[in-house]
Amino acid sequence: MKIIAMIPARYSASRFPGKLMKDLGGKTVIQRTYEASVNTNLFDTVYVVTDSYIIKENIEKAGGNVIMSKKEHECGSDRIAEAVEDIDADIVINVQGDEPFIDTISLTKLITVFKEDKKQEVDLASLKVQITNPEEIANPNNVKVITDVNNLAIYFSRSVIPFHRDQNVHVKYYKHKGVYAFRKQALLDFYKTPITPLEASEKIEAVRYQEIGKKIKMVETSVEAVGIDTPEDLEKAKQYLKL
């Protein structure tokens, strides 16, 4: 089984433009993410997939592998799918470019899903983390996920799911973490399918996979990633790096 990592890396970002090229302890954020991915020793090859020549130059100078996107893309899955079409791989892991502190334990759990899936019934694996704070649960920026008894995703939503009507029933809420492991064919099928109605409504790419019949296995993790979405996050990451 050939396993590769793809790091989609856009230069522009609405909340923090150019964040991937910001300095983080003497290296750019994207370089640290790339090197951390390589150092997990989980992948046969790691690629950065970008629309930016600035990012391309940075990674190539660091000795890394870069693929330039040929088209504009709305989501990471589309960017990765275009890049992986002609690459020999069985499983593709989407690593977030703005999360330089790689959670090796969770990535290993995702890979294990496919190693144990002897009948190849699972198309994707992704992560969920339990949340208990009412504000976090209600926040539409946090994508919630509900699963069946086999931990296959039933639905993803920005709304509160499940709705806690019966207060005598204990309910757990899970936030979806946007780290995916794909079978290559699932990625290509996604790429060839136009945006679907529920995906368009929710603005959640995982929903398109469900709308075209793909099975998504959810893996619970307790690790919260140190992501960089704002200048304040970058300062926190610099302090984290010193620990």
Secondary structure by P-SEA (a helix, b strand, c coil): cbbbbbbbbbccccccccccccccccccaaaaaaaaaaacccccbbbbbbccaaaaaaaaaabbbbbbbccccccaaaaaaaaaccccccbbbbbbccccccaaaaaaaaaaaaaacccccccccbbbbbbccccccccccbbbbbbcccccccccccccccccccccbbbbbbbbbcbbbbcaaaaaaaaaccccaaaaaaccaaaaaaaabbbbbbbbbcccccccccaaaaaaaaaaaac
